[in-house]
Amino acid sequence: MNELVAVIIFIVIFIIFNNLNTKIRRLEKEITDLNYKINKAPAQSEVIHKKTSTEETIVPQQVQPHQIVPEEVKHREENKEIPPSVQKDWLTPVFDFLKQNALTIIGIFTLVLGIGYFVKYAIDKNWIGETARAGIGFCTGAGIIIIGHFLRKNYTVFASIITGGGIAILYFTATIAFREYHLFTQNTSFVITVLITAASIILSYYYKSEVLIIFSLIGGFSAPLMISTGQSNYPFLFIYLTLLNIGMLVVSFLQHWKSVGWTAYIFTTAYLFYWTNESTELLSITFYMISYVIFYLFALHDYIRKNILSTSDILILAFANFSSILGLLYIFDTLAYEPPIIFPLIFAAVNSILLFKEHGRKNFGVAYSVFAGLVTSLITTAVAIQFKTHLITSIWAIETTLLLFIWKKTGHSIFKTFFYLLFPMVMIAQIVTWTEYFGTSDFNIIFNPPVITSSFTIASIIANLYLLRNTKQESNEKTNNFFEDLITVVSYGVIYITFLLEITYHISDMPWTAIAGVGLLFTIYYIFILLLIRKQLHIISDIHTALIYLFFILATVNLSVSVSSIVPDILTKRLHLSFYLLHLLQWIPFIYICFRIIPSSEFHKRQISYWIMSLAFIICASCELHHSYVLMASDDIPHSYEASEHFNILYLPIVWTILASIFIYTGLKKNIQEYSKIGFVLVGLMVLKLYSYDVWQMDNISRISAFIALGIILLLSSFAFQRLKNIIRNMMDKKDKSEETTD
């Protein structure tokens, strides 16, 4: 029953295809007749057209030698605007090809699957034996190739695709005949696949079909996997791959097909990395070097002929250099050979030859920039290896800078796209590098693998920020790109975390309160440095204000929380008293920001800024005096509680009163109402605290002393305010009198 249904469906499909083919032929005949009529149109229409064009156009007079041509006429052609050429995206041809040939690709894929299922069905029914099955496969593949051969003149792309499908059938048939049916030995199967590859490459060159040779290369590189028995014979494998790559190089030079080289590079690199990981041996170095030479020559094809480097050439130059270095250094590191820097230095020397050649020509264009970037990156990689840095992190970091540098020099956005893709990988590799701190206790200060590796990443980040900033300035962009802003923030974060982890690692034996205090102090100074060089970093005003807010918040947390936890450790002798003096360094950036950075910024555009800065200053000053008093007045933990209570009841109101007076005085002097409001609010809090809690906790002597001191401070403050008010009033009166005299 199933066979009958299949036959009926096949007949229906044949009828539909035959009907459609008849209509297509009729349409082709009509188009041919129409073209014949257009080409054989009467000459009268041409005469009429000439007459009409003569009447409707003005024939310019012939200019005699002695006549002066008007400047307007002379430059009329020169002044015509030439429409700018639209640069298509590099993926546009790929999408165009897929849109135009999607049905063909799907069709040949479906056909191959259909043949496969038919053969499987025939096998399940025991219609054919194993030898006949292989024969059917070979005949089917050859038949499809023959059909493609006859269709190549009128349907080039279609013929190439179905020919590729036929080649794929031959490959799969040879594989199945060897692995499943054991009709051939491994050597015979390999010879068959090599012959199929050679025939397909010859057909590709004969048909001048780039699509077909890509099919051929994919089959050629997949052939070793198809006939593999699990026994690794890597020398034989890479001799075959080398011959295949040489054939690719010859074809690419003859036909100038870039996709051929990229296909070969991807497969070859994958094989080399797999071999390096599975069986690390010195012999693989030979094939790395041979592959490097092949793909280096492939990338320089246009440079040798026309002295130009395309985007594709630059990319494969960069990838070939760094992927080869990665594999070679892995071999040396695994086998413990020295010196590993020989490979990046050799590659740098190779690129230096072309760099000096461009320099000798005084040609400082794209090629010069690319070779200079490669040489610099390779030498930097050699230095990174010599200092025993983490290889992948350093190479990727250097390559990000190289990609940005080449993008800036060439303007090809694909390099910036690759930078966006590689940068997150650098960050992940950097995080892995930082994990080296955990479980290791014998790292030297600064000169240890995580810091040295991080230093290369930081140097790369600084170069990236410089290139991004300069590019943004040159393009006059008014709005920041989201990815560039994100990269900038992440870059500053990497620099911060690198130094923070190094500091934390070397004080990890101290109490956690000390570690937290040092970490907060470093964070405060890091933000302070960013604020100091804000103009050089081109930090916008909103970010600048946010950094100041963050600085005040961290300073407050440091003195109110961190130092409060450090005081008990000092009293219990877990920390030395000198450690407490370390946090006093916080006041240097605090005072500098308040008196030098904030007045020249837009920090005070918002009224809330006055309150945040003042609140931070009040809390920090109060906590500082509190901690100092507790350390001076107590020798152990029980006495510290008494000293803390005594300070909060007796001295804190006095401190708040003095600070309130300063704020009110400053507000009146500078005519800033917010400071005056802050001062009066602080006085109100102090009075509320004094009368609601403090006086009931004091003895009589302390209570009397507090009231007297508070009263004197308030009277002196009031006297100062009144005096200031009189001075201001006298100045206004003198100004009014001078204006009246003038009138």
Secondary structure, DSSP 8 states (H G I E B T S, - for coil): -HHHHHHHHHHHHHHHHHHHHHHHHHHHHHHHHHHHHHHT--HHHHHHHHHHHHHHS-------TTS---HHHHTTTTTS---------TTHHHHHHHHHHHHHHHHHHHHHHHHHHHHHHHHHTT-S-HHHHHHHHHHHHHHHHHHHHHHTTT-HHHHHHHHHHHHHHHHHHHHHHHHTS--S-HHHHHHHHHHHHHHHHHHHHHHT-HHHHHHHHHHHHHHHHHT--S---HHHHHHHHHHHHHHHHHHHHHH--HHHHHHHHHHHHHHHHHHHHHS--THHHHHHHHHHHHHHHHHTHHHHHHS---HHHHHHHHHHHHHHHHHHHHHHHHHT-S-TTHHHHHHHHHHHHHHHHHHHTT--SHHHHHHHHHHHHHHHHHHHHHTT--HHHHHHHHHHHHHHHHHHHH--HHHHHHHHHHHHHHHHHHHHHHGGGTT-----SS-SHHHHHHHHHHHHHHHHHHHHHHHHHHTT-SS--HHHHHHHHHHHHHHHHHHHHHHHHHTTTS-HHHHHHHHHHHHHHHHHHHHHTHHHHT--HHHHHHHHHHHHHHHHHIIIIIHHHHHHHHHTTSS-HHHHHHGGGGHHHHHHIIIIIGGGSSGGGSHHHHHHHHHHHHHHHHHHHHHHHHHHH-SSHHHHHHHHHHIIIIIHHHHHHHHHHHHHHHHHHTT-HHHHHHHHHHHHHHHHHHHHTGGGTS-HHHHHHHHHHHHHHHHHHHHHHHHHHHHHHHHHHHHHHHHHHH-
